[in-house]
Amino acid sequence: MRILLAEDDEDMRRFLERALERAGYDVVAVDDGETAYERLQEEPFSLLLTDIVMPNMNGVELARRATRLDPDLAVMFITGFAAVALDGEHRTPRGAKVLSKPFHLRELVREVGRMLEYA
């Protein structure tokens, strides 16, 4: 299962990438939404794991565009601002999961596994 990780914080991105790779996932990590969208147009992924607050293109817009490209793409948001994702103005893709920072890596890996089980 391939995961596209979009996270602008370099330390967090490396941390999450290593944890998911150790759990057996193939991870492509990028630092912004525009780069993530370009990758989604070039190759298939099972899950988009994205921060919400990022420069250039935020995670909600990225998820909207990504699921237009691939309606079966699972989406999980990671954010310190969960209220943003749940705001009625920000229509997140159906079935998207929001994981609020701080979270434990075991929780992330468990939630990713659950989402990919149905992908």
C-alpha positions as CSV (number, residue, x, y, z in Angstrom):
1,M,0.0,0.0,0.0
2,R,1.4,3.4,-1.1
3,I,0.9,6.5,1.1
4,L,1.4,10.1,0.0
5,L,2.4,12.2,3.0
6,A,2.1,16.0,2.6
7,E,3.5,17.8,5.6
8,D,5.3,21.2,5.5
9,D,7.1,20.7,8.9
10,E,10.3,18.9,7.9
11,D,10.9,17.2,11.3
12,M,7.3,16.0,11.5
13,R,7.4,14.8,7.9
14,R,10.6,12.7,8.5
15,F,9.2,11.4,11.8
16,L,5.9,10.2,10.2
17,E,7.6,8.9,7.1
18,R,10.0,6.7,9.2
19,A,7.2,5.4,11.4
20,L,5.0,4.4,8.5
21,E,7.9,2.8,6.7
22,R,8.7,0.8,9.8
23,A,5.0,-0.3,9.8
24,G,5.5,-1.7,6.3
25,Y,4.1,1.0,4.1
26,D,5.6,2.5,1.0
27,V,5.7,6.2,1.7
28,V,6.3,9.2,-0.6
29,A,6.8,12.4,1.5
30,V,6.5,15.9,0.1
31,D,6.5,19.3,1.7
32,D,3.5,21.1,0.3
33,G,0.1,20.6,-1.3
34,E,1.1,21.6,-4.8
35,T,3.9,19.0,-5.0
36,A,1.6,16.4,-3.5
37,Y,-1.0,17.1,-6.2
38,E,1.6,16.8,-8.9
39,R,2.6,13.4,-7.6
40,L,-1.0,12.3,-7.5
41,Q,-1.4,13.1,-11.1
42,E,1.7,11.0,-12.0
43,E,1.2,7.9,-9.9
44,P,-1.4,6.0,-7.8
45,F,-1.6,6.0,-4.1
46,S,-3.9,4.2,-1.6
47,L,-3.9,7.0,1.0
48,L,-3.3,10.7,1.2
49,L,-2.1,11.7,4.6
50,T,-1.9,15.4,4.8
51,D,-1.5,18.3,7.2
52,I,-4.3,20.8,6.8
53,V,-2.4,24.1,7.3
54,M,0.3,24.2,4.6
55,P,1.6,27.0,2.3
56,N,0.6,27.2,-1.4
57,M,-2.3,24.7,-1.2
58,N,-3.8,23.7,2.1
59,G,-4.7,20.0,2.9
60,V,-8.4,20.4,2.4
61,E,-8.1,21.8,-1.1
62,L,-5.4,19.1,-1.8
63,A,-7.9,16.4,-0.7
64,R,-10.7,17.8,-2.8
65,R,-8.6,17.9,-5.9
66,A,-7.0,14.5,-5.1
67,T,-10.4,12.7,-4.7
68,R,-11.6,14.3,-8.0
69,L,-8.6,12.5,-9.6
70,D,-9.2,9.3,-7.7
71,P,-12.5,8.9,-6.0
72,D,-11.3,5.8,-4.2
73,L,-8.3,7.5,-2.6
74,A,-8.5,7.3,1.2
75,V,-7.8,10.7,3.0
76,M,-6.5,11.3,6.5
77,F,-5.8,14.8,7.8
78,I,-3.2,15.4,10.5
79,T,-3.5,18.8,12.2
80,G,-3.1,20.8,15.3
81,F,-6.2,22.7,14.2
82,A,-8.9,20.0,14.1
83,A,-11.7,22.7,14.2
84,V,-10.6,23.9,10.8
85,A,-11.2,20.5,9.2
86,L,-14.5,20.1,10.9
87,D,-15.8,23.6,10.0
88,G,-18.8,23.5,7.7
89,E,-17.2,25.8,5.2
90,H,-14.4,23.3,4.6
91,R,-16.1,20.4,2.8
92,T,-13.8,17.5,3.4
93,P,-14.0,14.4,1.2
94,R,-16.5,11.8,2.4
95,G,-14.9,9.3,4.7
96,A,-11.9,11.5,5.5
97,K,-10.4,11.0,9.0
98,V,-9.0,13.8,11.1
99,L,-6.2,12.9,13.5
100,S,-5.4,15.8,15.9
101,K,-1.8,16.6,16.9
102,P,-0.3,15.6,19.3
103,F,-0.9,11.9,18.6
104,H,1.0,8.8,19.4
105,L,2.7,7.0,16.5
106,R,0.8,3.8,17.4
107,E,-2.4,5.7,17.0
108,L,-1.4,7.0,13.6
109,V,-0.3,3.5,12.4
110,R,-3.5,2.0,13.7
111,E,-5.7,4.5,12.0
112,V,-3.8,4.3,8.7
113,G,-4.3,0.5,8.9
114,R,-8.0,0.8,9.5
115,M,-8.4,3.2,6.5
116,L,-6.3,1.0,4.2
117,E,-8.2,-2.1,5.2
118,Y,-11.2,-0.7,3.3
119,A,-9.3,0.8,0.5
